Amino acid sequence: MIRIGLLGASRIAREAVIAPALEIAGAAVTRVAARSMARSRAYADEYGIPGVEPDYAALVASDDVDLVYNGLPPSAHKEWTIAALGAGKHVLCEKPFAMNAGEAREMVDASAATGGFLMEAFHYRFHPLFARVIEILRTGEIGAIRNLRAHFRVPIAFDDEELRYHPELGGGALMDLGCYPVHWVRTLIGEDPVVLSAEAELHRSGVDIMAEAELGFSSGVIARVQCAMAGSLPDRLDARLSVTGETGRLIVDNPLAPHAGHALVVETAAGSRCEQVQGKSTYYHQLQHVVDALGGRTGPLLDGADAIGNMRVLDAIVEMAGLRSTPRKVGRKS
Ligand SMILES: NC(=O)c1ccc[n+]([C@@H]2O[C@H](COP(=O)([O-])OP(=O)(O)OC[C@H]3O[C@@H](n4cnc5c(N)ncnc54)[C@H](OP(=O)(O)O)[C@@H]3O)[C@@H](O)[C@H]2O)c1
């Protein structure tokens, strides 16, 4: 049995960990810690978690925890992931993995030093839909890949309590949403791109509410990625990936959370077809993978190098869009 401790009484933990753990025989959420005991107790009561710890330090040290789920803001991922690894725990760390690639490297080094399992929670990767996308591309049905387009847009209303509107916590559309399209295209091409151009639109809080970038891979393949959390957006999640090959096109509507509905369309000279790929929630498949990996039944699908690679691309977009140097100005370099 993998005993899971939740760092933070976060909103996402319910869907990402608590619900799937109820369905997976080899996993159980045993502990939670929030910044206040009152909040930990209320959360534990609401979700039937058997124990609370007085603070984050006690949670990572707890003898009743094997795997720590780090659902804290990105600014707290490094500190508490390294603390958990140092206390002999395994860690499932939320995306974006860290504030930058340097922090990501420190976390991965800590995992290597302690032997603890560490994975970035890119849950979409574990749903059978993404495996099917990879399979179709491998068969050569649409020919060699020429270019990709990917976006993730979802309206997030301004609220001072919302971490996504706080640059110091690791907020912003690029960190919160853009990490996914970057990961989709890196995963499909299987290498790290260079950032050819990037621009962003800023909110008065200092976070980017829109970011887009053109990424170049060594084979000449170009990927355009975009993310947005405010502006003129439809009032729903809008995630899409499109891959154009020499002889066809593959389009995925909602590669992010296919369990909430998706479409996989393949267009070639032979015609067009739409597939539906059965599966449970992305979070279920992710947690099952983690439990299997800890039990030695499967190898890791997402490793530390991948997490560092994703942060490196985000860092390069931040740099090229001028987000770091002039945080209140829209920037563009190409
Ligand atoms: N995989 C996914 O689909 C998915 C979806 C949404 C979010 N996420 C990721 O999950 C993480 C949490 O997101 P969320 O939407 O669940 O946010 P949230 O509900 O605001 O949770 C953040 C948690 O961090 C704790 N925290 C510690 N220091 C904090 C600080 N200085 N300011 C604010 N909160 C602080 C909070 O307090 P307490 O300790 O008091 O509880 C809270 O429980 C982020 O990394 C986010 O990118 C992933």
The ligand as an ORCA input file, in Angstrom:
! r2SCAN-3c Opt
* xyz 0 1
  N      -2.617     18.749    -12.640
  C      -3.620     19.594    -12.798
  O      -4.582     19.352    -13.526
  C      -3.593     20.857    -12.015
  C      -4.742     21.635    -11.956
  C      -4.740     22.758    -11.119
  C      -3.569     23.096    -10.459
  N      -2.448     22.349    -10.583
  C      -1.222     22.721     -9.862
  O      -1.417     22.391     -8.499
  C      -0.833     23.376     -7.659
  C      -1.924     23.968     -6.764
  O      -2.947     24.530     -7.562
  P      -4.449     24.749     -7.016
  O      -5.239     25.242     -8.142
  O      -4.915     23.517     -6.337
  O      -4.207     25.935     -5.992
  P      -4.753     26.182     -4.498
  O      -6.065     25.558     -4.300
  O      -4.589     27.636     -4.280
  O      -3.717     25.347     -3.643
  C      -2.453     25.796     -3.329
  C      -2.083     25.254     -1.965
  O      -0.811     25.754     -1.587
  C      -0.850     26.215     -0.251
  N       0.026     27.377     -0.128
  C       1.199     27.385      0.504
  N       1.783     28.587      0.439
  C       0.947     29.374     -0.242
  C       0.993     30.753     -0.615
  N       2.006     31.558     -0.279
  N      -0.036     31.237     -1.321
  C      -1.055     30.447     -1.674
  N      -1.151     29.139     -1.346
  C      -0.171     28.616     -0.622
  C      -2.286     26.586      0.026
  O      -2.553     26.644      1.376
  P      -2.778     25.613      2.596
  O      -1.515     24.962      2.955
  O      -3.272     26.504      3.660
  O      -3.824     24.644      2.165
  C      -3.076     25.671     -0.893
  O      -3.541     24.521     -0.281
  C      -0.151     24.376     -8.607
  O       1.189     23.995     -8.793
  C      -0.913     24.191     -9.907
  O      -0.173     24.517    -11.072
  C      -2.456     21.231    -11.337
*
